[in-house]
Amino acid sequence: MAVTMLYRLKTDFRLSIITLLAISAILGISPFAVMRFAQGNVLAGVVDLSIMLAITAGMVYAWITGDTGRSGFAMALVACGGAVAVGAVVGEPGLFWLYPCLVTSFFLTEPRYAIFINLAAVLALMAHGVAFSSSVQMWSFAATAVVVSCCAYVFAHRNENQRARLEHLATIDPLTGVKNRRSMDQELAMAVASASRNGISYALVLLDIDYFKKINDEHGHNVGDNVLVEMVALIEQNIRKSDQLFRFGGEEFVLLMPGVDETGLRAVMHNLQHIMRKFLKHPGGQVTASFGVALFQSGESPDDWLARADDALYEAKDTGRDRIVYADDIVAQRG
């Protein structure tokens, strides 16, 4: 559970912002709500409490549904609308609450929506007018709010682009374009958690190109690289969108397949082997691969699961290569 939550926070930037906002709201607004109730300012206390509860509800919704788009938009509305309400109720001190909301809105929702929300919040406070002691203060506030919003927009836009580039570099194999081992470790952990929680069946396939070193030695590394790229293209053309392919290292790849039973898995693997035998070639002739396959077993860790697939792959290579070996068959034979 903790691993899954940490993974989601690391990989979903908007969810992490939503979570941070909710925690900040609980820690930052709660003392003011208590203070206002203690001072007898019930209306301001209710406003603070309502903002905190609404933001917390948005975070819970985002975690349960994974819909960070709607929850982020709603939380941006609540945060900025709440800041306007606080300014209208408590006057000038409430203005300070709007500034962090103006910044956060660009990280919670799309820029076009954030611009609209920020502009509406500033205009609402100006139209109400009670929070300002003079027209000079009001227009100064409007100008600074616009500057803050513009800076937040630029920062959020650049941060999103940089985050996307870094995520691509960190998780994608540059040669083949499939996910790398780092991504595989994370996805296996997620799959194990999902299988344990929801009972979804998962299959793990570890495949290794036969005599790949010989291809590199005799025809050069460029030819070897082309074989890898062509093999990945063949596999991706013949698997489902829900299946995931990873480069484990060198000529070894891992295929993660959710929602498959043993009968369907064997049919898929037979077809995949047939496709590779027929279409995967190099200047010296046909290219084949060995496969080790393991269905997830309840209670095992990602490392245990991968180890069983690796044992099956070793068996396939040790008994002649160009074979598909299932971990369950090995257990049955040894039993």
C-alpha positions in Angstrom: 0.0 0.0 0.0 2.7 2.4 1.0 4.8 1.5 -2.1 1.8 2.2 -4.3 1.1 5.5 -2.7 4.7 6.6 -3.0 4.8 5.5 -6.7 1.7 7.5 -7.5 3.1 10.6 -5.8 6.4 10.3 -7.7 4.8 9.7 -11.1 1.7 12.0 -10.9 2.7 15.6 -10.5 -0.8 17.0 -10.2 -1.7 14.4 -7.6 1.3 15.4 -5.5 0.3 19.1 -5.8 -3.3 18.2 -4.7 -2.0 16.3 -1.8 0.4 19.1 -0.8 -2.4 21.6 -1.0 -4.7 19.5 1.2 -2.0 19.0 3.8 -1.2 22.7 3.8 -4.9 23.6 4.1 -5.3 21.3 7.1 -2.2 22.6 8.9 -2.5 26.2 7.8 -6.3 26.9 8.0 -7.2 24.8 11.1 -5.5 27.1 13.6 -7.3 30.1 12.1 -10.7 28.4 12.1 -10.2 27.5 15.8 -9.1 31.1 16.6 -12.1 32.6 14.8 -14.6 30.3 16.7 -12.8 31.2 20.0 -13.1 34.9 19.2 -16.8 34.5 18.4 -16.5 35.2 14.7 -18.6 32.2 13.7 -19.1 33.2 10.1 -15.3 33.4 9.4 -14.7 30.2 11.3 -17.4 28.4 9.2 -15.8 29.7 6.0 -12.3 28.5 7.0 -13.7 25.1 8.1 -15.7 24.7 4.8 -12.6 25.5 2.7 -10.5 23.0 4.6 -13.1 20.2 4.3 -13.7 20.9 0.6 -10.0 20.8 -0.3 -9.6 17.6 1.8 -12.6 16.0 0.0 -11.0 16.9 -3.3 -7.8 15.2 -2.3 -9.6 12.0 -1.2 -11.5 12.0 -4.5 -8.3 12.3 -6.5 -6.7 9.4 -4.7 -9.7 7.1 -5.0 -10.6 7.8 -8.6 -7.3 8.9 -10.1 -9.2 11.8 -11.7 -6.8 14.6 -11.0 -8.2 16.8 -13.8 -11.6 17.3 -12.3 -10.4 17.3 -8.7 -7.7 19.8 -9.5 -10.1 22.1 -11.2 -12.5 21.9 -8.3 -9.8 22.5 -5.8 -8.5 25.5 -7.7 -12.1 26.9 -7.6 -12.5 26.2 -3.9 -9.1 27.6 -3.0 -9.5 30.9 -4.9 -13.2 31.2 -4.1 -12.5 30.5 -0.5 -9.8 33.2 -0.4 -12.3 35.7 -1.9 -14.8 34.7 0.8 -12.2 35.1 3.6 -11.4 38.6 2.2 -15.0 39.5 2.1 -15.6 38.4 5.7 -12.5 39.5 7.5 -11.4 42.4 5.3 -7.8 43.4 4.4 -6.0 40.5 6.3 -7.9 38.0 4.1 -6.2 39.4 0.9 -3.0 37.6 1.7 -4.7 34.2 1.4 -5.4 34.8 -2.3 -1.7 35.0 -3.4 -0.7 31.4 -2.8 -4.0 30.3 -4.4 -3.2 32.3 -7.5 0.1 30.4 -7.8 -1.3 27.0 -6.9 -4.2 27.2 -9.5 -1.7 26.9 -12.4 -0.5 23.6 -11.0 -3.9 22.2 -10.2 -5.6 22.7 -13.5 -5.0 23.7 -17.1 -3.6 27.2 -17.7 -6.7 28.5 -19.5 -8.9 27.5 -16.6 -6.4 28.9 -14.0 -6.3 32.2 -15.8 -10.1 32.4 -15.7 -10.3 31.4 -12.0 -7.6 33.8 -11.0 -9.2 36.7 -13.0 -12.6 35.9 -11.6 -11.3 35.9 -8.0 -9.5 39.2 -8.3 -12.5 40.9 -10.0 -14.8 39.5 -7.3 -12.7 41.0 -4.5 -12.5 44.3 -6.4 -16.3 44.4 -7.0 -17.0 43.7 -3.4 -14.5 46.3 -2.3 -14.8 45.9 1.5 -11.3 44.4 1.8 -9.7 47.5 0.5 -9.1 50.7 2.5 -8.6 52.8 -0.7 -8.8 52.7 -4.5 -5.0 52.9 -4.6 -4.7 49.8 -2.5 -7.3 48.0 -4.6 -5.5 48.7 -7.9 -2.2 47.9 -6.4 -3.6 44.6 -5.2 -4.9 43.9 -8.7 -1.6 44.7 -10.4 0.4 42.5 -8.0 -2.2 39.7 -8.4 -1.7 39.9 -12.2 2.1 39.8 -11.9 1.9 36.8 -9.6 -0.4 35.0 -11.9 1.8 35.7 -14.9 4.9 34.5 -13.1 3.1 31.4 -11.9 1.9 30.6 -15.5 5.5 30.9 -16.9 6.9 28.8 -14.1 4.2 26.1 -14.3 4.5 25.9 -18.1 8.3 25.5 -18.0 8.1 23.1 -15.1 5.7 20.9 -17.0 7.9 20.8 -20.1 11.0 20.0 -18.1 9.2 17.4 -16.1 8.0 15.6 -19.2 11.5 15.6 -20.7 13.1 14.3 -17.6 10.5 11.6 -17.1 11.1 10.5 -20.7 14.8 10.3 -20.2 14.5 8.5 -16.9 12.0 5.9 -18.0 12.5 5.2 -21.7 15.2 3.1 -23.4 16.8 5.4 -26.0 17.4 2.7 -28.6 14.1 0.9 -28.7 11.8 3.4 -27.3 10.2 1.0 -24.7 10.3 1.5 -21.0 13.6 0.7 -19.2 14.4 -1.4 -16.1 13.6 1.4 -13.7 10.1 1.7 -15.1 9.8 -2.1 -15.0 10.6 -2.3 -11.3 7.9 0.3 -10.6 5.3 -1.3 -12.8 5.9 -4.8 -11.3 5.4 -3.4 -7.9 2.1 -1.8 -9.0 1.1 -5.1 -10.7 1.8 -7.1 -7.6 -0.2 -4.6 -5.5 -3.1 -4.7 -8.0 -3.1 -8.5 -8.2 -3.1 -8.8 -4.4 -5.8 -6.2 -3.9 -8.2 -6.9 -6.9 -7.3 -10.5 -7.8 -6.3 -9.6 -11.4 -4.2 -12.2 -13.1 -0.9 -11.1 -14.4 1.7 -12.9 -16.6 5.4 -12.0 -16.8 7.4 -13.0 -19.8 11.2 -12.8 -19.9 12.6 -13.1 -23.4 16.2 -13.3 -24.7 17.4 -13.2 -28.3 19.2 -16.3 -29.1 22.9 -16.0 -30.0 22.7 -12.2 -30.0 26.5 -11.9 -29.3 27.2 -13.8 -32.4 25.1 -11.4 -34.4 27.1 -8.5 -33.1 30.4 -10.2 -33.5 29.8 -11.3 -37.1 27.7 -8.4 -38.5 28.5 -5.4 -36.2 26.6 -3.6 -33.5 24.5 -1.6 -35.9 23.0 -4.8 -37.2 22.4 -5.9 -33.6 20.7 -2.7 -32.8 18.5 -3.0 -35.8 17.5 -6.5 -34.7 16.5 -5.1 -31.3 14.4 -2.3 -32.8 12.7 -4.6 -35.3 11.9 -7.2 -32.6 10.3 -4.5 -30.4 8.2 -3.3 -33.3 7.0 -6.8 -34.0 6.1 -7.5 -30.4 4.3 -4.2 -30.0 2.3 -4.8 -33.1 1.1 -8.2 -31.7 0.3 -7.4 -28.1 -2.6 -5.5 -26.5 -2.5 -1.8 -25.5 -2.7 -2.9 -21.9 0.5 -5.0 -22.2 3.8 -3.4 -21.4 7.2 -4.1 -22.8 10.4 -3.3 -21.0 14.1 -3.6 -21.9 15.6 -5.5 -19.1 19.2 -5.1 -20.3 21.2 -6.0 -23.4 19.1 -8.4 -25.5 16.7 -9.3 -22.7 13.2 -7.9 -22.5 10.3 -8.2 -20.1 6.6 -8.3 -21.2 4.0 -7.6 -18.5 0.5 -8.8 -19.4 -2.6 -8.1 -17.2 -5.8 -10.0 -17.3 -4.7 -13.3 -18.9 -5.4 -16.9 -17.9 -3.2 -19.8 -18.6 -5.0 -20.9 -21.8 -5.1 -17.5 -23.3 -1.5 -16.9 -22.3 -0.2 -20.0 -24.1 -2.1 -19.0 -27.2 -0.6 -15.5 -27.2 2.9 -16.8 -26.6 2.6 -19.4 -29.4 1.5 -16.7 -31.8 4.3 -14.3 -30.7 6.9 -17.0 -31.2 5.5 -17.8 -34.6 5.6 -14.1 -35.7 9.2 -13.7 -34.6 10.3 -16.9 -36.4 8.6 -15.7 -39.6 9.6 -12.0 -39.7 12.6 -11.4 -37.5 15.8 -11.7 -39.6 19.3 -10.4 -39.9 21.9 -10.6 -42.8 22.9 -14.1 -41.6 19.4 -15.5 -41.5 16.6 -16.1 -39.0 16.6 -14.6 -35.5 14.9 -16.5 -32.7 14.3 -15.9 -29.0 13.8 -17.9 -25.8 11.0 -17.2 -23.5 10.4 -17.8 -19.7 6.9 -17.3 -18.6 5.4 -17.0 -15.1 1.9 -16.3 -13.9 1.8 -14.3 -10.7 1.2 -16.3 -7.6 -0.5 -14.9 -4.6 1.8 -13.7 -1.9 5.0 -13.5 -3.9 7.1 -10.4 -4.3 8.1 -8.8 -7.6 11.6 -10.2 -7.2 10.3 -13.7 -6.6 8.0 -13.4 -9.6 10.8 -12.2 -11.8 13.1 -15.0 -10.5 10.6 -17.7 -11.5 10.4 -16.2 -15.0 14.2 -16.1 -15.1 14.4 -19.7 -14.1 12.0 -20.6 -16.9 14.1 -18.6 -19.4 17.3 -20.3 -18.3 15.5 -23.7 -18.8 14.5 -22.6 -22.3 18.1 -21.6 -23.2 19.6 -24.6 -21.6 17.4 -27.1 -23.4 18.0 -25.9 -27.0 16.8 -22.2 -27.2 14.0 -21.0 -29.4 11.6 -22.4 -26.8 8.8 -21.2 -24.5 9.1 -22.6 -21.0 6.4 -22.0 -18.3 7.4 -21.7 -14.7 4.4 -23.8 -13.7 5.5 -26.6 -16.0 8.9 -26.7 -14.4 7.3 -27.1 -10.9 5.1 -29.9 -12.3 8.0 -31.8 -13.8 10.1 -31.5 -10.7 7.1 -32.5 -8.5 
